[in-house]
């Protein structure tokens, strides 16, 4: 399965699941009328049983019942239709997408040797880069990829690192191991235009550091990657994976001599 086939398959599947969610959402909205009447019936019974007429007029019971109904309807309207699809079905959809995704990536980018969707780069590697000083309270990541291009070995993953309410880093983090010595400053300078174009296109910021024969690259970007949570994500899968791999050097040799 190539990238175009992957996109077509999961756009179709996504819209089919979304339509199920829309139907379920509409059903719940229709149920709001009898639900609101049930709230009124309950409050009305309590009103007379506990003699609330000593503290409030009966009209407030009607207003309160209507308010509950309106708030419930607005809450449902604000929720995404996909939220009303059976969670087991959604999890199966995401799990199968990951399997098809790595099959697609393996075909499109033979430089990738290994992919584990639930794994992430070790926190110690993240801090060995010396790009970030803040410690973390939450270190979340997935889509770990390992590969090789000639004498360049790399591993990368999506990371979201937080220290309480502070966003330390969100984006793609990579470690590149090299055999032939190079200078990271000179390499970035030579490829400044490509990096600048990437940053402008993806609203990203590329940070890099070097420690002996290891180069660390942090691509700061908002959002999540390599997922199928909405049509935009599905359509950007190929662009995301190719863009990040190119930036690391497997196609464009950004950090190669």
Secondary structure, 3 states (H helix, E strand, C coil): CCHHHHHHHHHHHHHHHHHHHHHHHHHHHHHHHHHHHHHHHHHHHHHHHCCHHHCCCCHHHHHHHHHHHHHHHHHHHHCCHHHHCCHHHHHHHHHHHHHHHHHHHHHHCCCEEEEECCCCCCHHHHHHCCCCCCCCCEEEEEEEEEEEECCEEEEEEEEEEEECCEEEEEEEEEEEEECCCCCHHHHHHHCHHHHHHHHHHHCCEEEEEEECCEEEEEEECCCCCCCCCCHHHHHHHHHHHHHHHHHHCCCCCCCCC
